[in-house]
Amino acid sequence: MTNFSEVKPIDQLIQKMKDQKISFSKELIYVHTDKPYYMAGENIYYKAYLREASTFFLRQISKTVYVELIDPKNEIISKKLIRVDGEHNHGDFKLSTELEQGTYQLRAYTNWMRNFGMKYFYEQDIKIFQIDMENRREELASKTENQEIIDRSSNGYQQDYDLQFFAEAGHLVAGVPSKIGFKLLNENGLGQDFSATVFDNDGTKVEEVSSDHLGMGSLMLMPESGKSYYAILNKDLHKNQPKKYPLPSIELQGTTLKVFNSRDDLWVVQVISTDGKLGEGAFLLTSQRGNPLFGFDCTTSNTSIRIKVPMDNIQNGIVNFTLFDKNSQPILERKSFKYIPKVPVLETDQPAYKKREKVTLDITLPSNENGAKLAEASVTILDKNLIDLSVKEKTLESEWLFKEGIKGNIEQPKWYFDDFSKEKSHLIDNLMITQGYEKPLWVNHLEDTLKMDYLPERGISILGKTSSIWNKDKIRVSEITMTSLSSEKSFVDQVITDDEGQFTFTGMVFYDTTEFVFSAKKYNVKRAKTTENKNVDISLYGVDSPVIYPKSTQEFTSTFNALAAYEKEILEIEKINRAFDTKTIILDEIEIFDEADRSEFDRPGKLHSNAQTTIVIDQNTMAGMNMWQYLQTTPRASMLLRRAGVSGVGASLSMDEDGQVSELDQTLPIILDGFPVDMYELQSLMASDISFIEILDPIEASIYMNSSNGLIAMYSNTGNLSPNYTVYGINSFKHPGFYMGKEFYTPKYDVQKEEHIKPDHRITLDWIPNVAFDSLGKAQIEFYTDDKTTDYVIEIEGIHQDGELFYSTHDFLNK
């Protein structure tokens, strides 16, 4: 960071930017999948990357990621909870063979991201194909004859178009040579390449222009005072009344800004002002993703000032240049893009391999300025003749580097980084001037306060709400106790609900289905005291998925005939599986319980082994009597209750605002099927519902709560709560826990095994979600080829510990 003490006017602004970054820390997420498209019946393997949005450092405040697979009807068909902790940050979706063909959506987000809008979510279209045995895809010799290609020519432009022009930094000033970007969209909202002619208001031809990529391009123009300009598509020039597309209006006097970014290490910014803004006082702020970088005093009596901006230590991505007046109000803004590829070196020990031969892949990270070598990365290895990586729309680089600063849909974002060159840099600059242009309104929101409706999650969250058992619409502030019943890891916590009766338990980390029991007692807010009133209804729920909005999708546009070969290979794999798995019988999933012989007095969850007295209840004799009445007639039980200060005569009761008995002076030393009960439950429970009761002395009862005088343990006829009996103030909930991704299976042929007789056909040769690098930035991966003669492509994506992103591919041959 530059020392801002020399730039006094912007000190306060800089501090506001820093404060907002801390208060409203944002996150970015990306999901790397093993393939860009799939056949029904396959598995989608994926790895989630999560970072703090401004630096891409491991400073994000969330650890919990939701990954959803959404069908073409905008319904979630599978949802996984992933803990991004460096080990379990990957997962998979098993695709049913019955899935309909179409464009599915993979969506990932954190709960915290929802505070800032869905634009921070990760969304990826995934095409899932079905095999139609009666209408097979044909595998043709030509690599373009059998493709579903978008015809952007649209039969000679016979449709409506939207051609827009954008002045650099938003201002076109008379007498100042200016760069103007443009973009043409067809009626489908897609970029359309074109050529056009620019005229002035006198009808004089000024210049011919044509797009460079997907309807985007730029031109240089010297705007003249008193003139206006428009363009006509060349294909319409012959018409009597062709459609005219206006260029930006010309300001007689004004201020504009130019960026010269041809050098990697040093950029030049030129501010030109013909309206005296520089003489009044102005300064330039350079920032990236909300981080202030440099400040420059631009006050001068001249009409122009040139500023050199060092770029050595600035990360790849969008860089904002914002010009402020003497009152710290933004005048204009220009976005530019820095990109120096950080390409890891991928080397296989041979260029070509035999079938089932071991491949050793060495990965070396590129050196960076601060010597950082640690990184996080994932690798997939694919049959290049079956999977066309050119249809892949996004990478970690394109997703995060374009995320903040580009409006609307970016077509083919990955394309800008493939085989990066100076020409690609020019095309990205066109993107900055067109889709990247916006007024610097962000400055006006630096003091905004944002209501955070969604909490950051470091673990699993369980939410709930309490109300009166008698009136569900009536909020009941309560004390909630949560207890897990897991034998591996226990969770016990207690909270007081808010004034709306809402509560949240969060931060729990577990990977197996775990049952939780929640008990509630009314909380007296005025006395700041928990009562013994359990007339509380507990509603439990998880984190709901955000709304799913319909999206337009693009057609599948493979550049060669991969899909037909892919379908053929899927059928071949199925044929192999059927031939070699004929001795396998697949059964529906069943559960087998091995029950030991048990006494009728043994019950699941029973903690004690001996009882002072066991009483079997006579169902006929006790008909019509509730359990409170029954205990009063049982000498040992009534004696224990009197010792505990509770009896039919001596119990001290009070009424709550509902007119119900609200409180006992002491908690009852009574449990039912392992759960504590109170007076109301005893009065509503019939004695005929109970099989037996056990009276425990203080020593045997010491393993239970509230048992200093002993305990009465009651057990129902069914071993659980009777269907006619409602336990107030208790609810339970089973949570599946974080998902543990399945390990990708890849055979090893170093030791011969009987199962190796089966032909080996793999589409994804290997999937490594977490590549382990040493301190020198090196990693080594070993895997075996299969039985096909084909070309393979290795794809790696990842991020350095210093926030720099990388992507690379490498080919090898299997002979």
Secondary structure, 3 states (H helix, E strand, C coil): CCCHHHCHHHHHHHHHHHHHHHHCCCEEEEEEECCCEEECCCEEEEEEEEEECCCCCCCCCCCEEEEEEECCCCCEEEEEEEECCCCCCEEEEECCCCCCCEEEEEEEECCHHHHHCHHHCEEEEEEEECCCCCCCCCCCCCCCCCCCCCCCCHHHHCCCCEEEEEEHHHCCECCCCEEEEEEEECCCCCECCCEEEEEECCCCEEEEEECCECCEEEEEECCCCCCCEEEEEHHHCCCCCCCCEECCCCECCCEEEEEECCCCCEEEEEEEECCCHHHHCEEEEEEECCEEEEEEECCCCCCEEEEEEECCCCCCEEEEEEEEECCCCEEEEEEEEECCCCCCEEEECCCEECCCCEEEEEEECCCCCCCCCCEEEEEEEEECCCCCHHHCCCCHHHHHHHHCCCCCCCCCHHHHCCCCCHHHHHHHHHHHHCCCCCCCHHHHHCCCCCCCCCCCCCCEEEEEEEEECCCCCCECCEEEEEEECCCCCCCEEEEECCCCCEEEEEEECCCCCEEEEEEEEEEECCCCEECCCCCEEEEEECCCCCCCCCCCCCCCCCCCCHHHHHHHHHHHHHHHHHHHCCCCCCCCCCCCCCCCCCCCCCCCCCCCCCCCEEEECCCCCCCCCEHHHHHHHCHHHHHHHHHCCCCCCCCCEEECCCCCEEEECCCCCEEECCEECCHHHHHHCEHHHEEEEEEECCCHHHHCCCCCCCEEEEEECCCCCCCCCCCCCEEEEEECCCCCCCCCCCCCCCCCCHHHHCCCCCCEEEEECCCCCCCCCEEEEEEECCCCCEEEEEEEEEEECCCCEEEEEEEEEEC
